[in-house]
Amino acid sequence: MAAGVHQGVTVARRRSLNGLLAAGALLAVTACTGIDPAGAAGVGPADAVATLAGQLADSATATYTATYRLAGGDTATVVRAQDPARTVYRWPAGRLIVSPADTTRCDTRACVITAKADPQLPPASGLITPEAVATMLRSAEADPALTIAQRDTTIAQRHASCVRWGGPSGFEACVTGDGTLAAFSGTVAGTRLEVTLTDLTSTADPRGFQLPPGVPVLDHRSR
């Protein structure tokens, strides 16, 4: 694993470890005094939401391959690599490849390459990017009347922390300890998304970034 990747994973794990240590301290306070943990240390819903958003942001420097089950039972894969930094989202009817310099969008008819990074996924993909989930969490965090439900669970044999927001655009997001999106349930741009992690490895096969064979490629980057 490259130095930058190792540093990113370490930051995410340190953030998770610090959260666990804080939680342990709060449980000790509760056991001895009967004081509610959130009230004892001033930890509120916004803090929990900000922690998950930060973990998702940290994962941008990690290398991994994540497999997801989508609504309806379809399977999608997200491969994130470093050196060079790039991410590919693959679903049954297409794929999106994003690098700092360009974006490639493929469907069953063609692949179109455009300049600059544009990680916007089409609703039909059934997927959502970690960055989009982090943005939704930040928006929820800014709600002065924020009320959330929290739970811990196991997804793809990994511990995950989840928050459910019941606001106007309510959703639930779960994040693993190393900052990988573990699950998302909510409506985005009018489309209901149900995304659940089923497998996660710390590798990124370069073949995952290849364009589908036999599909025309239209390069719209300026020359």
Helices and strands as residue ranges (DSSP letters): H 3-33, H 37-41, H 45-58, G 59-61, E 64-69, G 71-73, E 75-81, E 86-91, E 94-98, E 102-106, E 111-115, G 123-125, H 130-141, E 148-155, E 158-165, E 171-176, E 181-188, E 191-201, G 206-209, E 217-219
